[in-house]
């Protein structure tokens, strides 16, 4: 038992060692050195992780510290293992991708050294976050994760907007950490222990204290995950960070927030019904709000960041369905909800990483993230175009792809909820079904815009050089993840079997039959999909056979007089999304700026549109303004006179001495 956890720790240490080794390596080999350490780490991390997932149970190892930490356990149970699997594989793929992507920064020795060092530190800290079972140790590695990702977000710190985004991200993470410190401090005080297992009696008593504790934990972990209204750091941090980091943050790091919520839920066992409906409501708002704002974006990475918010909402809805099943004693509903949520954690990692990696290829070749300046890239980047298309179809929840499987499980959970005799549960299920369907439809609209404008049609601006796909390290991570997406999409029981022991942790004892009962549904789904593909292949082959000796003349269809291709006649992202944005103008307000000569036919004209985030407008900015006004009331203290500052110090020392003697 100890040996497996010990090997896991060696794997964690190898990620850090890879970052340190990269500092002392030659510039050309720096990325390869880090990759070798990350690959070696897999041999130590994955055996224990996969073994725990497949066999159940838990592995643990005590760590002995002096001072307030004391004995801290590292525990690898199925819940920790599924997140550790995503983290470890995600970090490995990011290391491969970085070999090619970071060539853009050739010659910047100091920045590249810091990049690989903090990438290794971030990967290692994420692995420790999901295994640490001591409150203080958890908070320490949580802060290491936040700090290392802060330096990665601010990698291009010479740019003012990047510095602002990094500072914004840092402040948001500290606000979230403050809630976690309060929650862990409170529950450690009442339980008399720092070990997570000792928290269970105080989280499961359904009293007001347990509800307040759960809210504090949800605010802390929800800030990292990106639930509305704690989401505002995502659209700032993801565009600022290098693309390999963006993929790791969006596909992996924000899931540590989901892990934290599920860990607390696992300790709480059966939550209070008020918490359940609260999480369902927040998750529904998060999903809808995220996808609506994504449609309005012009920056491709900012758009993908809002889709991360949307998918966090979907995962939260799955967790909410599972909690409903627990509260109303329905193991089948609970099983479907948790299964859908956990499978979507894995699925979102795959397709969102591919989408970010694809956007990175586009940026590395065109030097722009502005969707309206792209176009026609499928001719130059055919493999990237194909894999980006597959990931786009997956994120919209269409059949044949993995996103459909996890959302289908949630749909089943909502439908099963109607069989209860509880009005509130039926209303929640109706809202959940409607919200999930709306999110899927809007995601399809959004990625039709993204793929159509970026990869189809004609280039809207001249490229600095002809885009190409010569750098294979940018394509390999996408190819691996696309294979996983198709495997889960066509053979969904593979992913479901992998999650068996994780889901069973949340269900009452004796609920294995409920899990077994749902597997035939997904096997049937696989047969239907395979039959459809076979039918398509048959007719396509028949067509090819019948036309093998005939010439097929290609006729141009009627084009309404459009004869000469011009990029100026194509849709822009704004014009494509405008009909929808008019319908939701109150929820996604836009600032439109038009500049043109005051004549009938101006020679030059321009139009810019920018969205405003309601959370920033009505929550964050008023709070910041009030705080600024409050602090300005004490601006007289900072006079700039050294004598006055010395007096402040003396006054503080006097009060400190009085307090010390008073305590004695």
Secondary structure, 3 states (H helix, E strand, C coil): CHHHHHHHHHHHHHHHHHHHHHHCCCCCCHHHHHHHHHHHHHHHHHHHHHHHHHHCCEEEEEEECCCCCCEEEEEEEHHHHHHHHHHHHHHHHHHHHHHHHHHHHCCCHHHHHHHHHHHHHHHHHHHHHCCECEHHHHHHHHHHHHHHHHHHHCCCCCCHHHHHHHHHHHHHHHHHHHHHHHHHHHHHHHHCCCEHHHHHHHHCCCCHHHHHHHHHHHHHHHHHHCCCCCCCCHHHHHHHCCHHHHHHHHHHHCHHHHHHHHHHHHHHCCCCHHHHHHHHHHHHHHHHHHHHHHHCCCEHHHHHHHHHHHHHHHHHHHHHHHHHHHHCCCHHHHHHHHHHHHHHHHHHHHHHHHHHHHHHHHHHHHCCCEHHHCCCHHHCCHHHHHHHHHHHHHHCCCCCCHHHHHHHHHHHHHHHHCCCCCHHHHHHHHHHHHHHHHHHHHHHHHHHHHHHHHHCCCCCCCCCCCCCCCCCHHHHHHHHHHHHHHHHHHCHHHHHHHCHHHHHCCCCCCCHHHHHHHHHHHHHHHHHHHHHHHHHHHHHHHHHHHCCCCCCCCCCCCCCCCCCCCHHHCCCHHHHHHHHHHHCCCCCCEEEEEEECCCCCCCCEEEEEEECCHHHHHHHHHHHHHHHHHHHCCHHHCCCCHHHHHHHHHHHHHHHHHHHHHHC
